[in-house]
Amino acid sequence: VFLPLAASAGVTADGSLKTLYSYTRSPLSQRLHWGDMTRARLSLKAETPDPDRGWALRAEADYDHEIRVGTRLNSPEHRLFGVGEPERFLTMDQFVSSGTDGEWRHLLYRGWVEAEAGGWKARFGRQRVAWGTGKIWNPVDVLNPYQPTTLEREERLGVEALSVRRGIGEVGQAEAVWALEESWAKSDLLGRVRGNPGGADLALLGGKLAGSTGSWLAGGELAWDVRDGTLHSEVSYTDLESRTPFWRGLLGYEYGFTADPPLAVLKDFWFNVEWFHNGRGRDDPARYDVRLLRGGREVALGRDYGGAAMKKELHPLLYIELSWLRNLRDASHFLSPSVNWNAVGDLHLFAGWQRFGGRPVTEFGRQPDAYYSGAHYFF
């Protein structure tokens, strides 16, 4: 009854159901444990019925219910860090029940309102600010960095922010983002200008960075079509005032073969390779500060990395993926093959393995292997 009314008023609704089972070992107690997460997500989008009148209002909300069960709830790391998410400025999640047998919480994964007028767009709320051209690492994405070894790579935590954007020319854009926090020292206020000079996508960014009252960052990103693929690069310079300033950089290349490649095995095959330099990282594994990763602002402990990602479509409904990372200083590595099958309609089944290798003191060697499988249904 309500769907026709919602559609006529500019409101749409969709969502998904997901279950994710994992089997791994506790890095603290070394005991094997399993866990299962089931998530129901309802996505609502609203827009004024006539956006061509010169102004428009929009809103979006992704509302989740998550249930977790398994022996992982009794592990030392879960008792210490919970679900492992960094602290947020706005409290948009709440546990309905919690215990050693199971946890149930509801949360707002995304929630924002946006006003548009005179070519300007202003958005407030929990949102995703996607900066950078890298596919594995993003030196300039300081607001929403993600850990490349996470099980749910498609899930990107948003940031509570006020963002303002305006188009420049046909493809350019200028934007400013104020990431809200309890104090100015912990807040971010960054600007970014993007254009397409000479056919290359180029962006420059900089501004106040969380860390202290005078922390700042400056950088840029580039994506350029080269020999039917894309050469991408990022660079940033950061001064946190509390330590020596540092550089970060990335250089990568991605290529997707068409339906008529030189070799039949390369049909519908895509790959990406990247080199990442992390000036804040350490050469000596004994000096790694693992606490940085739990803060949600850092994704690497070492200085230099190499990475590759590959995807091969075996059938229009079946594809396999492979991710490989290597810390070039401590020689530890990460390997993650996976398979995804669109079994029927909007139901996807997936499974994978995460293999961490290296000496126990190294970045990837200290982490336990993991096996996972699940199902994802969209409606």
C-alpha positions as CSV (number, residue, x, y, z in Angstrom):
1,V,0.0,0.0,0.0
2,F,2.8,2.4,0.9
3,L,5.2,1.7,-2.0
4,P,3.1,3.5,-4.7
5,L,2.6,6.5,-2.4
6,A,6.4,6.6,-1.6
7,A,7.3,6.4,-5.2
8,S,5.0,9.2,-6.2
9,A,6.5,11.4,-3.5
10,G,10.1,10.8,-4.6
11,V,11.0,8.2,-2.0
12,T,12.5,4.8,-3.0
13,A,13.4,1.8,-0.8
14,D,15.6,-1.2,-1.3
15,G,18.0,-3.2,0.8
16,S,19.8,-6.4,1.4
17,L,20.2,-9.4,3.7
18,K,23.7,-10.8,4.3
19,T,25.2,-13.6,6.3
20,L,29.0,-13.9,6.8
21,Y,30.6,-17.0,8.5
22,S,34.3,-17.0,9.4
23,Y,36.6,-19.5,11.0
24,T,40.0,-18.4,12.3
25,R,42.3,-18.3,15.3
26,S,42.6,-15.8,18.0
27,P,45.8,-13.8,17.6
28,L,46.0,-13.4,21.4
29,S,45.0,-16.8,22.8
30,Q,45.8,-18.8,19.7
31,R,42.5,-20.7,20.1
32,L,40.4,-21.5,17.1
33,H,37.0,-19.8,17.0
34,W,34.1,-19.2,14.6
35,G,31.7,-16.3,14.1
36,D,28.6,-15.6,12.1
37,M,27.3,-12.1,11.3
38,T,23.8,-11.6,9.9
39,R,22.9,-8.1,8.6
40,A,19.6,-6.7,7.4
41,R,19.9,-3.3,5.7
42,L,17.1,-1.0,4.6
43,S,18.1,1.8,2.3
44,L,15.8,4.8,1.9
45,K,16.4,7.6,-0.6
46,A,14.2,10.7,-0.9
47,E,14.3,13.6,-3.4
48,T,12.0,16.6,-4.1
49,P,9.7,15.6,-6.9
50,D,10.9,18.3,-9.4
51,P,14.7,18.8,-9.1
52,D,14.8,20.9,-12.3
53,R,13.2,23.9,-10.7
54,G,16.6,25.3,-9.7
55,W,16.8,23.8,-6.2
56,A,16.4,20.3,-4.7
57,L,16.5,18.5,-1.4
58,R,17.7,14.9,-1.0
59,A,18.2,12.5,1.9
60,E,19.5,9.0,2.3
61,A,19.6,6.5,5.1
62,D,21.0,3.0,5.4
63,Y,19.6,1.4,8.5
64,D,21.1,-1.9,9.7
65,H,20.3,-4.6,12.2
66,E,23.2,-6.9,12.9
67,I,23.2,-10.2,14.9
68,R,26.5,-11.9,15.8
69,V,26.9,-15.3,17.2
70,G,29.8,-17.7,17.7
71,T,32.7,-18.6,19.9
72,R,34.5,-15.4,18.7
73,L,32.4,-13.5,21.2
74,N,34.4,-15.2,24.0
75,S,37.8,-14.3,22.5
76,P,40.1,-11.9,24.2
77,E,40.2,-9.5,21.2
78,H,36.4,-9.2,21.2
79,R,36.3,-8.6,24.9
80,L,38.9,-5.8,24.4
81,F,37.8,-4.2,21.2
82,G,34.3,-5.4,20.5
83,V,33.4,-5.3,16.7
84,G,36.7,-3.4,16.1
85,E,35.2,-0.2,14.8
86,P,36.8,3.2,15.7
87,E,35.0,5.7,17.9
88,R,32.6,8.0,16.0
89,F,31.6,11.6,16.7
90,L,27.9,10.9,16.6
91,T,26.5,7.8,18.3
92,M,24.3,6.1,15.7
93,D,24.4,2.6,16.9
94,Q,23.0,0.8,19.9
95,F,23.1,-2.8,21.3
96,V,19.7,-4.3,21.7
97,S,21.2,-7.2,23.6
98,S,24.7,-8.4,24.3
99,G,26.1,-11.5,25.9
100,T,28.6,-14.4,25.4
101,D,26.1,-16.3,23.2
102,G,25.1,-13.5,20.8
103,E,24.9,-9.8,20.1
104,W,22.2,-7.7,18.4
105,R,22.7,-4.1,17.5
106,H,21.0,-1.6,15.2
107,L,22.8,1.3,13.6
108,L,22.8,4.0,10.9
109,Y,25.4,3.0,8.3
110,R,24.7,6.1,6.2
111,G,22.5,9.0,7.0
112,W,22.6,12.4,5.4
113,V,20.5,15.3,4.0
114,E,21.6,17.4,1.0
115,A,20.4,20.8,-0.4
116,E,21.2,21.9,-3.9
117,A,20.8,25.4,-5.3
118,G,22.6,27.6,-7.9
119,G,25.0,24.8,-8.8
120,W,26.0,24.3,-5.1
121,K,25.4,21.1,-3.1
122,A,25.7,21.0,0.7
123,R,25.4,17.7,2.5
124,F,25.4,17.0,6.2
125,G,25.5,13.7,8.1
126,R,27.3,10.4,8.0
127,Q,28.6,10.1,4.5
128,R,31.3,8.5,2.4
129,V,33.9,11.0,1.1
130,A,35.7,9.0,-1.6
131,W,39.0,10.5,-2.6
132,G,41.9,8.9,-4.4
133,T,42.6,6.8,-7.5
134,G,44.2,3.7,-5.8
135,K,42.3,0.5,-5.7
136,I,44.3,-1.1,-2.8
137,W,45.7,1.9,-0.9
138,N,44.8,5.6,-0.9
139,P,47.4,8.0,0.6
140,V,45.0,11.0,0.1
141,D,41.9,9.3,1.5
142,V,42.4,10.3,5.1
143,L,38.8,10.7,6.0
144,N,37.6,7.2,5.0
145,P,40.6,4.9,4.7
146,Y,39.9,1.2,4.7
147,Q,42.0,-1.8,5.7
148,P,42.7,-3.9,2.5
149,T,42.8,-7.2,4.5
150,T,39.3,-6.8,5.9
151,L,36.7,-9.5,5.2
152,E,34.1,-7.0,4.0
153,R,36.0,-4.8,1.5
154,E,32.9,-3.3,0.1
155,E,31.9,-1.9,3.5
156,R,33.3,1.6,3.9
157,L,32.7,3.5,7.2
158,G,31.5,6.9,6.6
159,V,32.4,10.1,8.4
160,E,30.2,12.7,10.2
161,A,30.8,15.8,8.1
162,L,29.5,18.9,6.4
163,S,30.5,18.8,2.7
164,V,30.0,21.5,0.1
165,R,30.5,20.9,-3.7
166,R,30.3,22.8,-6.9
167,G,30.9,21.7,-10.5
168,I,33.6,23.5,-12.5
169,G,33.3,23.3,-16.3
170,E,32.0,20.0,-17.8
171,V,33.9,17.5,-15.6
172,G,35.6,19.5,-12.9
173,Q,34.6,20.0,-9.3
174,A,35.6,21.9,-6.2
175,E,34.6,20.7,-2.7
176,A,35.3,21.3,0.9
177,V,34.7,18.9,3.8
178,W,34.5,19.6,7.5
179,A,34.7,16.3,9.5
180,L,33.2,17.1,12.8
181,E,34.7,16.1,16.1
182,E,34.6,17.2,19.8
183,S,37.5,19.7,19.4
184,W,39.2,21.6,16.7
185,A,42.4,19.6,17.2
186,K,40.6,16.4,16.3
187,S,38.7,17.8,13.4
188,D,39.5,17.8,9.7
189,L,38.8,20.7,7.3
190,L,40.0,19.8,3.8
191,G,39.5,21.1,0.3
192,R,39.8,19.4,-3.1
193,V,39.8,20.7,-6.7
194,R,39.5,18.2,-9.6
195,G,39.8,18.7,-13.3
196,N,40.7,17.0,-16.6
197,P,43.6,18.8,-18.1
198,G,44.9,17.1,-21.3
199,G,42.6,14.2,-20.8
200,A,44.0,13.2,-17.4
201,D,41.9,13.2,-14.2
202,L,43.9,15.5,-11.8
203,A,43.0,16.6,-8.3
204,L,44.8,18.8,-5.7
205,L,43.8,18.8,-2.1
206,G,44.9,20.0,1.3
207,G,43.9,21.6,4.6
208,K,43.6,21.1,8.3
209,L,44.1,17.5,9.5
210,A,43.1,15.8,12.8
211,G,46.0,15.5,15.2
212,S,46.6,19.0,16.6
213,T,45.4,22.5,16.1
214,G,48.1,23.1,13.4
215,S,48.2,19.7,11.7
216,W,47.9,19.9,7.9
217,L,48.1,17.8,4.7
218,A,48.7,18.6,1.1
219,G,48.6,16.2,-1.9
220,G,47.3,15.3,-5.2
221,E,46.0,12.4,-7.3
222,L,46.2,11.4,-11.0
223,A,44.4,9.0,-13.3
224,W,45.6,8.8,-16.9
225,D,44.6,6.4,-19.7
226,V,47.7,4.6,-21.0
227,R,47.6,1.8,-23.6
228,D,43.9,1.0,-23.0
229,G,44.5,0.8,-19.2
230,T,44.7,3.4,-16.4
231,L,47.9,4.7,-14.8
232,H,47.0,6.1,-11.4
233,S,49.0,7.8,-8.7
234,E,48.7,9.6,-5.4
235,V,51.0,11.6,-3.2
236,S,50.5,13.4,0.1
237,Y,52.7,15.3,2.6
238,T,51.5,15.3,6.2
239,D,52.7,17.4,9.2
240,L,51.0,16.4,12.4
241,E,53.2,18.7,14.5
242,S,53.7,15.9,17.1
243,R,56.2,14.1,15.0
244,T,58.5,14.5,11.9
245,P,56.5,15.3,8.7
246,F,56.2,12.4,6.2
247,W,55.4,11.6,2.6
248,R,53.0,9.0,1.3
249,G,52.9,7.9,-2.3
250,L,51.2,5.4,-4.6
251,L,51.8,4.3,-8.2
252,G,49.6,1.8,-10.0
253,Y,48.3,0.5,-13.2
254,E,45.0,-1.4,-14.0
255,Y,43.9,-3.0,-17.2
256,G,40.8,-4.9,-18.2
257,F,40.8,-7.2,-21.3
258,T,37.9,-7.0,-23.7
259,A,35.9,-9.9,-25.0
260,D,38.5,-10.4,-27.8
261,P,41.9,-10.6,-26.1
262,P,45.1,-12.0,-27.6
263,L,44.8,-15.1,-25.5
264,A,41.5,-16.8,-24.9
265,V,42.3,-17.3,-21.2
266,L,42.5,-13.5,-20.8
267,K,38.9,-13.0,-21.8
268,D,37.0,-10.9,-19.2
269,F,40.1,-10.7,-17.1
270,W,41.0,-7.6,-15.0
271,F,44.1,-6.8,-13.0
272,N,45.6,-4.0,-10.9
273,V,49.1,-3.6,-9.5
274,E,50.3,-1.0,-7.0
275,W,53.3,0.2,-5.1
276,F,52.7,2.1,-1.9
277,H,55.1,4.1,0.2
278,N,54.1,5.0,3.8
279,G,56.4,7.6,5.3
280,R,54.9,7.1,8.7
281,G,55.7,3.4,8.8
282,R,58.7,1.7,10.4
283,D,61.5,-0.4,9.0
284,D,61.9,-2.5,12.1
285,P,58.9,-4.7,13.0
286,A,59.8,-4.4,16.7
287,R,58.8,-0.7,16.4
288,Y,55.4,-1.3,14.9
289,D,52.6,0.6,16.7
290,V,49.5,-1.7,16.2
291,R,47.4,0.8,18.1
292,L,47.4,3.1,15.1
293,L,45.4,0.6,13.1
294,R,42.6,0.5,15.8
295,G,42.2,4.2,15.5
296,G,40.7,3.9,12.0
297,R,43.0,6.5,10.4
298,E,45.9,4.2,9.5
299,V,46.0,1.1,7.4
300,A,49.7,0.1,7.3
301,L,52.6,-0.3,9.8
302,G,55.5,-0.7,7.4
303,R,57.1,1.7,4.9
304,D,56.9,0.1,1.4
305,Y,54.4,-2.3,-0.1
306,G,53.6,-4.1,-3.3
307,G,50.1,-5.3,-4.2
308,A,48.1,-6.9,-6.9
309,A,44.4,-7.7,-7.5
310,M,42.9,-9.8,-10.2
311,K,39.4,-10.7,-11.3
312,K,38.4,-13.3,-13.8
313,E,34.8,-13.9,-15.0
314,L,34.3,-17.6,-15.7
315,H,30.6,-17.1,-16.5
316,P,28.3,-14.2,-16.5
317,L,27.1,-15.4,-13.1
318,L,30.4,-16.6,-11.7
319,Y,33.8,-14.9,-11.1
320,I,36.9,-15.4,-9.0
321,E,39.2,-12.8,-7.4
322,L,42.7,-12.9,-6.0
323,S,44.4,-10.2,-3.8
324,W,48.1,-10.3,-2.9
325,L,49.9,-7.8,-0.7
326,R,53.6,-7.8,0.4
327,N,55.4,-5.7,3.0
328,L,58.6,-5.1,1.1
329,R,60.6,-4.4,4.2
330,D,59.7,-7.3,6.6
331,A,58.9,-9.7,3.7
332,S,55.5,-10.7,5.2
333,H,52.6,-11.2,2.8
334,F,48.8,-11.6,2.4
335,L,47.0,-13.8,-0.1
336,S,43.2,-13.9,-0.5
337,P,41.5,-16.0,-3.2
338,S,37.7,-15.8,-3.4
339,V,34.7,-16.9,-5.5
340,N,31.4,-15.2,-6.1
341,W,28.3,-16.9,-7.7
342,N,25.1,-15.3,-8.6
343,A,23.1,-18.4,-7.8
344,V,19.6,-17.2,-8.6
345,G,18.0,-13.8,-9.1
346,D,19.4,-11.3,-6.6
347,L,21.1,-14.0,-4.4
348,H,24.9,-14.1,-4.4
349,L,26.9,-16.9,-2.7
350,F,30.6,-16.3,-1.9
351,A,33.5,-18.0,-0.2
352,G,37.2,-17.2,0.4
353,W,40.4,-17.8,2.2
354,Q,42.8,-15.3,3.8
355,R,46.4,-16.5,4.1
356,F,48.8,-14.5,6.2
357,G,52.5,-15.3,5.9
358,G,55.8,-14.2,7.5
359,R,57.7,-14.3,10.8
360,P,55.5,-13.9,13.9
361,V,56.9,-10.4,14.6
362,T,56.1,-9.1,11.1
363,E,53.0,-7.2,10.0
364,F,51.1,-9.9,8.2
365,G,52.9,-12.8,9.8
366,R,51.4,-12.0,13.2
367,Q,47.8,-12.3,11.9
368,P,45.9,-15.7,11.7
369,D,44.6,-17.3,8.6
370,A,40.8,-17.1,8.0
371,Y,38.2,-19.0,6.1
372,Y,34.9,-17.4,5.3
373,S,31.7,-18.0,3.3
374,G,28.3,-16.3,3.1
375,A,25.3,-15.2,1.1
376,H,24.1,-11.8,0.0
377,Y,20.5,-11.1,-1.1
378,F,19.4,-7.8,-2.6
379,F,15.9,-6.6,-2.8
